[in-house]
């Protein structure tokens, strides 16, 4: 186990498809060759899901502490003692309560260095709300718990799309778009592309806020007053940034293939084209923090929960991404921990030259 990455998994809403895609992913024993999964949940509950799906060939390893986890097993760490009744497909309070219990337990282990990375199954953003969780999603919760400034970064084989504003109402987006906010996200994206994906000089495309990127002020002036100044400052800091591009034309052409990353202004501007092009294989990665966390690109899907219809491909890609980013980040830290010190060249005296 010591030679393999220890991967924590929070189970999300217990009545959604999270537990199903988790079990389907690790049912493929090849997944255990490169990571040791530790599912933060409840052995009895996972067994209920296993029976519902008729996964008779699947074996779970019940553990009471992370130290008990075995490298060739699907480890389930019990996070609560009471027996919980499953109501697959129902949006209820228990779904949120135990999703939060799982998440907090996994996050504590992440903080303590007991696991190397975290993959989160989908939560329901409504029923999880409580005195302990007043956030619009995982990203905001994890930013409070760890060091750094978070960036929601959607990943696929061909796209990496970050957003300046995340889970906020559309009517408030323009108020949160500032030169400083854009510059902060550009620096976070640039750093992530280098340390998490091994890209030496990332090229980043930036989208405009308004239709046609404002048409030179005819359809809004945020591009001229806010976005372009941010790009100019980023260029002064040495970043390779381009734009602002009209979002529709950018995704409607092959222009995106020329860039290592894209920064959208708001949630749906980035996620609608991303999910259209990559749904089922996309990954949500929380960049900018001192920990590695990924999740699938879908929600709880109550309508198909328990029917053995959920596709595990996105969750599997989230596992791959977490492992890849963790290793890339380790490599980056090794390469930059003791950089070679280059002494300045000594100037030859004029007498020797002459």
N, C-alpha and C positions, 0 to 999 in steps of 0.2 A: 504493500500500500504506500510506503514511503516514497517510492519512485514514481508514483502516479499522482496526477492532480486530484485533490480532494474537492469535489464539486457539490456544493450545497444546492438543494432544490426546495423552494417553498411551493406549497401545493395549490395556492390560490383559493378561489371559491370552491368549497367542497361539493357543491351541487352543480357545478359547471363541468366543462370538458377537461379541466386541468389535470385531474388525476388520471383520466383516460389517456391523454397524450403522453404523460409521464411514463405510465406503465408500458404503453406501446413502444416508446422510444427505447427504453432499457430492456424490453423483452428481446431485442436484438443483442445477443451476447457480445457481439463485436464492439459495442459501445463501452464495454467494461475493460477493453484492452488499453484505453488511453486515459480513463478517468475512473475514480471511485465515487459513485453517486451516494449522497446521504440525503434522504428525503425527510424533511422536517414536517411531521404530521402525526399519524397514529396507525399502528400496525393493524388494528382491528378494522379501521375505516378503509384502509387500502385493500384489505382482504375482501371487504364487501364489494368494492369496485371490481376487483379481480374476478369474483364469482359472477357478478352481473355481466361482465364481458366474456365469461367462459374461458378465461385464460388459465386453464388447468395446468399448463406446462410452466407457469411462471412461479418462481420461488422468491420470497422476500425474506430478508434477514432482519429480525427484530433486535434493536439495540437500545440500551438505556443511556449510553454516552457515546460521544464521537470516537473516543479511543477504542471502542469495541468494533468499529466498522471494519469490514473485510474487503480487500481489494477486488475480489472476483464475485462480489455479491451486490444485490440491490438492497442497500441498507435503509431501514426505516427507523428514524429516531422518534420515540414517543414524546410528544410535546404536551399532552394532557392525559389525565387519568380517567375521566368520565367516558362512558360509552355514548357516542354521538350517532343519532339516526340520520341516515342519508335520505335526502329528498331530491334525487337527481332531476334536474330540469326546473327546479323551483327557486325563485329569487326570495330568500328569506334571511332573517337575522342571523341564524346559525352559519350561513355561508360566509357572511362578513366576519363574524366573531372568530371563527377558527382559521380563516384566511389570515387575519391579523396575528393570531397566536403563532401560526407557522412562520409568518414573515418576521416577527420580532425575534423568534428563537433563532432563525437562520441569520438574521442581521447581527445578533449578539455573537454568534460563532464567527461571523466574518470579521467583526471588530476585534475579536480576540485572536485572530489568526489560526483558528481551528479548521477553517476551510479556506481554499484558495480563491474560489470564485463562486458566484451565485447566479442561478437561473430561476426566474420567478414565473410561475404559472399565472394565468389571468385572474385578476380580482374584479369584483363589481364595485365601481367607484361610488355607488350609492349606499349599499348595505354595509360597507366596511367603515363608514363614517362613525366616529365615536370620540370620546374625550381623549383617547390615545392616538387617534388618527384623523386629523383634519387637513387632509391633503387631496388634491385632485388626481393623484396617481403615485405609482412607485417612485418615479424620478424625483419628485419634490420631497418625498419622505426620506429617500436615501441621501439627498443633498444635505438635509438637516443633520443626518446621522454621521456623515463622513466629511473628510476634508476636500476642498475644491469647489468649483462652480460647475454645475451639471449642464450637459448638453444632450438632448434627446437626439440620437443618431440612428437612423434607420439604415440597415445593411442588407445588401443582396450581392449576388455574384457580379453585378454590373453597376450598382448604385450605392452611394453613401450620401444620405440627405439629412442635414441637421436643420433645426428650426430656431429662430430667434425667440419667438414666443410660443409657449406650449399649450397647456390646458387652461386657456382663458377665453371668455366670451369674445366673439368676433367684433362686437362693438367697442371693445377695449383695446384691440390690437394696436391701432395707430398710436394710442397714448403710450404704449409700452415700446414702440419702435424709436429708439434714440441712437445717435451716433456712437455713444459709449456702449450701449447694449450690443449693437452690431459688431463693434470692434472686439468686445469681450468674447462673443461667440466665435468670431473669426479666429482669434488667438487660440481658443479652446479646440476648435476643429482642426486647425493647423497642427497643434501639438499632438492631438490624438492620431492624426494621420501619420505622423512621424513615429511616435512611440508605440502605438497600438497596431499599426499596419505596416510599418517598415518602409514608408515612402519618404525618401530623402528631402525632396523639394516639392511639396504638394501644390497642385494647381486647383484653385477653388473658384467655382462659379457662384455668383450672388444674384438672387432673383429680386426684381422690383416688387414693390408693394401693390401698386395700382395696375389696372389693365394697360397693356402696352408699355409697361414701365413708366407710366405717366405721360407719354408722348410729349416730352420736353415741357412739362408743366400744364398741359391742356387738361389732363385727367388726374390732377393731384400733383402736389409739389414735394412729397416726401422723398422722392428719388433725388431731386436737386438739393434739398435742404438737409437731408439726413443720411441717405444711403451713400451717395457719391462722396461726401466728406469722409465717411467711415472707410470707404475703399482707399481713399487717398492717404489717410493715416496708416492704414494697414500696409500699403505699399512702402510708406516711409519707414516702417518697422521691418521691411524685408520680406513680407508675405507676397506670394504670387496670387493675386485676386483679380477677378475679371467680372464685369457687369456694370450696372444691373441689367439683367436680361428679362424680357417679358416671359412670364411663366409658361403661358400656353405654347408659344413658339419654341421655347427651350425644350420642353418635353415632347413636343410634336415633331422634332427633328432629331438628328443623330448628334447634335451639338454636345449633349451630355457625355458622350463617350470620350471627349477630349479632356475631361476633368477628373481629378481624384476624389473630389467632394463637392457638394452643393449646399449652399446655405439659403433656406427659404425663410420668408418673413413670419409665417404663421403656420399653425398645425396642418390644416387641410391643404394649404398650398403645396406643402411637401408630401404629406401622407397620402393624398388622393392619387397623384400620379405614381407614387411609390407602390402602393398596394395594387393599383391597376396593372403595373408592370411586373410585380414580384410577389403577389399575394400567394401564401402557401409555402413560400420559401424565404420570406423576409424575417429579419431579426431586429428587435429594438435593443440598442446598446446605450447604456448610460455613460457617455464619455465625460471626461473632465474631473472625475473623482479619483481618490487614491485606492479605490477598489474596482473589481471587475464584476459587472452585472449585466445580464442579457435576459431577454424574454421573447416569446413568439410574437408574431405580428397580428394576432387575433385576440378576440375577447372570450368571455365565458361561454358563449353559444349555448344558452340554456335550452334552446329548441331542439338540439340534437344530443344533449347530455344523456349518457347511459344507453344510447342506441347503437353503440359501436360504429358510428359513422364519422367520428372526428378523425381528421388526418393529422398525423404526428410530424409531418415533414418540417413545419416551421419550428416546432419545439426542438426537434433533432438538430436543425441548423443553429438554434440558439445555444445548444450544448457545444457544438463544434466551435462557434464563434467565441464563447467564453474561454474555452481551452486555448484557442489560437491567440486571442488577445492577451491572455495571461502569460503565455510563453514569449510572445513578441515584446511585452512590457519588461519581462525579466531580462531579455536579451538587450533591450535598450538601456536598462539600468546598468547592466554589466559594462556595456560599451562606453557609457558616460560617467561612470562612477570615478574613474581615474584617468581622465583624458591626458594625453601626452602634453607636457609643457614645452612649448617651442620658444627657445631663447631668441631674442631679437638679434638680427645680424649686426655684427660690429662694423662700423664704418671704417673703411680704410683711410688712413691719413693722406692728405694731399701730397705730402713729401714722397710717400711710397708710390703713389700713382704717377707723380711727375718723374 
